[in-house]
């Protein structure tokens, strides 16, 4: 199978070289650019499978680049992993809310970065070939029958609980902000606060019982469903 094409958007030469060396060592095809404007041009020409995108860039910053990529129907489904040296949660949340799939904080180890890349690519493959039944950690989610089973028993979930579980279980390991969960389940105009998502998560974990801990809290950001080991 042909290896993924990865676009690296990073303006610091040592980090460029570190990322490119490690990706190419795993036989990925890599293209490197050093500004937001070059990134937007390269996305259209190169059509990468995945983008590693630094937030702090000369010219258009990573958040603006992410916004434009996700606003374009031709590129919106390309997974983006944000690279950031920023410690403020607001910057990470902003990237995720704009559609980024994950983030890696600098300094990072090459092994961690490669693991995140592999996970993001795997999620994309699953999404592209997804069926209406999702099975993970012994939980079976049947979208057609609107049915969830765990441990041989059917769980009585509300409509919202079902949609929240389905959303996260389809993309294990991906971090979702509260607003992303609200938008995915109810649409942009649904009149609900982000904190009401916490209530849904508490109820969902309770109904899942022993499987409840698979819904992990990412402090200051939101939630993710634990990846299958």
Secondary structure as GFF3:
##gff-version 3
##sequence-region A 1 229
A	DSSP	beta_strand	5	9	.	.	.	ID=ss1
A	DSSP	alpha_helix	13	25	.	.	.	ID=ss2
A	DSSP	beta_strand	29	33	.	.	.	ID=ss3
A	DSSP	alpha_helix	36	46	.	.	.	ID=ss4
A	DSSP	beta_strand	50	54	.	.	.	ID=ss5
A	DSSP	alpha_helix	62	71	.	.	.	ID=ss6
A	DSSP	beta_strand	79	84	.	.	.	ID=ss7
A	DSSP	alpha_helix	89	97	.	.	.	ID=ss8
A	DSSP	beta_strand	102	105	.	.	.	ID=ss9
A	DSSP	alpha_helix	110	128	.	.	.	ID=ss10
A	DSSP	beta_strand	133	136	.	.	.	ID=ss11
A	DSSP	beta_strand	139	142	.	.	.	ID=ss12
A	DSSP	beta_strand	147	150	.	.	.	ID=ss13
A	DSSP	beta_strand	153	155	.	.	.	ID=ss14
A	DSSP	alpha_helix	159	170	.	.	.	ID=ss15
A	DSSP	beta_strand	176	177	.	.	.	ID=ss16
A	DSSP	alpha_helix	178	186	.	.	.	ID=ss17
A	DSSP	alpha_helix	195	208	.	.	.	ID=ss18
A	DSSP	three_ten_helix	209	214	.	.	.	ID=ss19
A	DSSP	beta_strand	215	218	.	.	.	ID=ss20
A	DSSP	beta_strand	222	225	.	.	.	ID=ss21
###
